[in-house]
Amino acid sequence: MITVTKTYQFDPQTDLIGKGGFGRVYRATDTNLNMQVAIKKYSGNLPTKYSLFEEIKRVIHLSHPNLVRYFDAFELHESSSFGDKIQVGVLEFVNGGDLSGLLRTATKNDTELLKEIIIGVMSGLQYLHSQGIIHRDMKPENILLQKNGNQITPKIADFGISKVISDSSSGNSSLVIGSIEYMAPEQFNLSKYGKNGKLQTNLDLWSLGVIIYEAFCGKAPFGKTQEGISRDEIMRNILEKDLSEIATIPAPFNKIAKMCLVRSAEQRAQSIDQLFEVLYRPLATNLSPRLATAVIHRSHLITEQIVATDSSALSAPISTNQYQFSVTYLLPLLTFVLGSLFFGNAASFFDVTKLHHLLYPSVISGVLLLVNIIGLFAFKAKRHEFFGYFLSFTALLFYGIMGFLLLTYAQQKAQFAAANLKMGTDLNTPIFQSYYPLMALALLGLLLAVRYKQLIWVEMISVALCGLFWTYQIAGTSLSSSMAWVLAVAILVLCGGLGAMLKQRDSVGG
């Protein structure tokens, strides 16, 4: 038999980089390869199934950029002072500390960095779950940060209490293990909150939701024992507390957190794939190449090929030419065109000898509004399609009210004529026709200001159409034709410039 010796050098006093309930971690040097590694030393305070060897057996075959790699494991011949065998694991060394340290000092300027980190964690979890493994102890302390120049790559660590789904021990034993602040409700009451009487991979999604909340709200949603809150109170908060501050989390991470923080495992998001589906649409055109690559690395849901093939490609722009105009985007434009056609040409379509020809455009506008509402829900309209619906809704409402006002005045005028009386000038219709477009333009400007950071350049098509339409309506009532042209050109230039800025921002990753 040949014995192969590997030598790792470290100073237990100065090279300690982490410790927990399962052992201590030291920075060490592999003298054979002249490479820095992490040494995890565990002296067995828990039952055998929680030993370091069991941890490494579960994950040593895993390879993903967002998971800490395990290289080797061995047992020291010496025993601890308590007579236990000392087990040692050799892990990838991660040089940037953990996420908890970053969160303690994070400011609003770190929001984009936190988004990237969360997406990297999601990518690592997606791979871990695809291998049938539940982590069960997701928390900021177990998300290590690898720094490489200006880049930070999150890596999920510490699989000491991870669980293989196919394990026969999937019952009620050892459910309450891990950090209570990040535990899912089914870990406290599997029969009430669990799914099919077993722990599922979406247990980790609850913990992910807690991490997202803490990252963007600046505090743990259910409290922490370090803050003097008892474990019992934290558990009550997990099972009962409403989280109203989720709405303050930047989109679309607020929706992701909401999908994760559902107490029933049955009703919670079932997989990371579902979360990537939420993330994909609003962010895909705004991601940096590095981040876009992390998103598509393990997700079959994303069909665009956004791949950085080498280090020089990190500065390459992402193309947004593959943006597809969906039925949901075209529907409001179609209803807008139809409504305008019927309102502007009512005399051609309907019998003008009957006053009710003025009512028909209003009825048609109401029907088209209903079609828009159905389309919003049936086709699950996305955020970037909002301005198309804004144009259609405001225009159809304008046509509907205008038709009603014109009909009312015509009926009153006919009644006065039948009584040989002369009726005064219509005042209501011109006032409405003057002020409604101004209010629509003001609301458009307000919505643009609110949504600017999330805008993508294709939205400016709808914004330009909306601006031009209401400019035309204003010009017909209160402005000279020359002023109308000046305002129209100004709106086109403004929308074009804003669209160009957004497209440039999208191409370089925001």
C-alpha positions, 0 to 999 in steps of 0.5 A: 500500500502506498500512502500519499501525504498532503501538507497544509500549513496554517496557524490556529491563532492567526488564520482562524476565519470562521467558526460555528456549531459544527467546527472552525475554519482556517485559512491554509496553504496547500504546500504541494500546489502552493495554493490557498485553501480553507481548512474546516476542522470538526471534532464531532459534537453532534451525531455521526450523520452530522459529521464533516465526512457526511457533509462532504460526501453530499457535496464533493461532486458538486461544481458551480461558480456560486457554491464553495468547492470541497476538495478533500477530507481526512481524519487526524490520528490525534484525538480531541481533548474529549476523545473524539476523532478530529475530522478535517475538510479541505475547501475552496478559500473565499477571500471576501468575507460573508454577506452578513458583513456586507449588509452591516455596512451597506448603503443605498449605493450598494443596491445594484451590488446586492441585486447581483449577489442575490441573483448569484445566490439564486443561481447556486440554489437552483443548481443545488436543488437540481441535484436533489439537495436542500441546504436547510441553513441559508443565511447571510453568514453562509453566503461567502463573497469572492472578490476578484478586482471589482467583481464580487461572486457570491458562494453558498457555503456550509452544507453541514445540515443539508439534506438529500431529498431521497433520504429515508429520514424525511419525517419529523426528526431534526426539523428545528436545525439551523438559524431560527431567524431564517427557518421556514414555518414547516420546520416548526410544524411540518403537518400544518405548513409542510408539503406531503409530510416531507421537507422540500427544496422550497424550504430554502426559498423561504430563507432566500426571501428572508435574506432578500428582505434583510438585504434591501430593508436593512433589518431581519424581518422576524428579528434576531437573537443578537438583538435580544429577541428570544427564539420563541418570539422570533418563531411567533413572528415567523408564523404570524407577523405581516411583512408590509415593508416588502413593498419597499424592496426594489422590483422585481425582487419585491415580488420574488420575496413575496413569492418566497415568504409564503408560510404554506410550502404548498402555496410558496414558490416551488422552485428557483425556476419560477423566481427566474421567470419573474426576474427575467423579463424586467431585468434581462435587457439591463444586466451586465454580461457577467450578471446575465451569464450568471442568470442563464447559467442554469435556467432553461427558462431564458432563451436569449444567448447572452454569454461572455466567452472570455474575460475580454467579453465582460465589457461587451454590450448586451443586445436588446434587439431580440426584444419581442413585441407580444400580443399583450403589447399590441392589444392596447395599440389596436384598441386605441386605433379602433377607438380613434377610428370610430370616434373620428369618423362617427358620421361615416359609420352611423346614421347622422339623422339620429342623435344616437349616432353620437352615443355609439362611439362611447359604447364602442370605447367602453367595449374596447376598455373592457377588452383592455382589462381582460387582456391585462389579466388574460395575457399577464401584461408585463411592466414594460407594456404599461404605457401602451395600456395607459395610452389606450385607457386614457384615450378610450375614456376621453372618447367615451366622455366626449361622446356622452357630452356631445350627445347630451348637448345635442339632445338639449339643443333639439329640445330647445329647438322644438320649443322655439327657443335658442340654446346657448353655446356648449360650455362643458365639452370645450372645457373637458376637451381642454383640460383632460389632455393636460391632465393626461400629459401631466400624469404621463410625466409623473409616471415617467418620473416614477418609472425612469430607473426601470424603463427600457428603451422600447417603452418610449415608443408608447410614451412618444405616441401618448405624448403626440396624441395628447399634444394633438388634442390640446392643439385642437382646442387651445393652441395655434397650429404653429405652437402645436408643431413646436410642442410635438417636435419637442416631445419627439426630441425628448422621447427620442433622447430619453429612448437613446439614453435608455438603450445605451444604459441597457447595452452597457448593463445599467 
